[in-house]
Structure formats: C-alpha cells, structure tokens
C-alpha cells in the first residue's frame, strides 16, 4: 500500500516540479539528485511516526485532495489546516518535492 501510494505522490510531485530535475546540469548531477530523492523516500518508509500518521483518515483525505485523486471543495479542504498530522505529513512531502526540484 505505502509504496503504491508514495509512487502516486512522487509522480504528482515530479509533475509539479516541471517533470525533470531541471537545475541539475548533467547526468551525474541528475543521478545524485535522484539518489537524494530515493534516500528521502526510504527515510519516510522507515519513519514510524510518518507511517502512523498516514493511516489517519483525515491525512488520507488531504493527500487525495493534494494529489488530485479526489479534490474537495474549499470548505471541506479547510479542515486540513487545523490538523497537526496533516501538516506533518505534508511537510515531509514538501521535502521530497524540494529534492525533486533540485
């Protein structure tokens, strides 16, 4: 479940980053950047707190909304801003996103 989900999120992040490792100059830098993304995702896979938060239904709805799997209207999506678990998970994903943009 987790890796299929992460793959979907990674593809969303990759698309948001322009679909390429745009600032990496050459193949070697791109491989290094890809390795950094891989290590970050591995870290998330072994992070017990992150894994626990992923099981939360509110977090799952926020991720579905954020990844465009199931968009919610603005009123329903507003509840995500009040959730520490959602904020924590999305902060982790933003780190992956930042690595994808490097």
N, C-alpha and C positions, 0 to 999 in steps of 0.2 A: 504494500500500500504506500509506504512512505516514499520509496524511490520513484514509483509512478507519479505520485503527487509532486515530488521535487522536480522530476523531469518536466512536467507541465509548467511548473512555476519558473524553472530555469529557462524554458523556451519563451515564456512571457517576458522575463527579464531581458533575455538576449534580444528579443524583438524591440523592446523599449530602448535598448542601448544602441539601436541602429543596425542590428543584425551582424555586427562584426566587432572585432577587437580594434576599434578604429584608431586609437592612439598608438598602438604597438607598431613599431616601424618595420620590422622584418619577421621572418618565420621564427627565429629564435625567441624574440620578444613575445610573439604570439603564443608559443609553446609555454613560456614561463607564465604568461598571464592565464592561460588555460589551466596550468598546474595549480596556480593560486586559487582559482575558482573550485577546482576539484578538491583541494585540501579544505577549503571553507565548507563545502558541502559535506565532506567526510566528518568534519567537526560537528556540524549540525546533526548528522546521523547518530553520533555518539553522545550528544548533549541530552541528558535525561530530562532536564527542565524544559528544553525546547520540545522534546518528544511528548512530554506530558501535556504541554500547552496545545500542541497540535490536535490532541484528542478532544479539546473543548469545542462544543458545537458552535459557540459564537465565533471562535477563531476560524473554524472551518467555513462558516458563512462569510466571514470577512475575506478569507483567501479566495473563495469562489467569486466574490464580488470584485476583488482586486485583480484577479487573473481573467476576468471577463467570462468566466464559466457560467455564473448566474448573477447578473447585475441586479442590484436592489435600487429602489427609489431613494432619493436623498434623505427622506425622513427615517427610513429603516436603516440606512447606512450610517446615520449619525450616531447610533448607539455604539459603534465600534470605537469612537473616540474616547469613550468612558471606560474602556476595558484595558487593564494593565497587561493581561495576557495577549490581547490583540496587538497592543503597542510593542510588546517584547518580541513577538514572532515577526511582525513587520519590520522591526529594526534589524533583526537577523537577516531577513530577506533583502533589506536595503544594502547591507554589507556585501551580499552576493552580487546585487545589482551594480554596486560601485566597482567591484572587481571585474565585472563583465564590461564595464565602460572603459577600464584602463587599457 
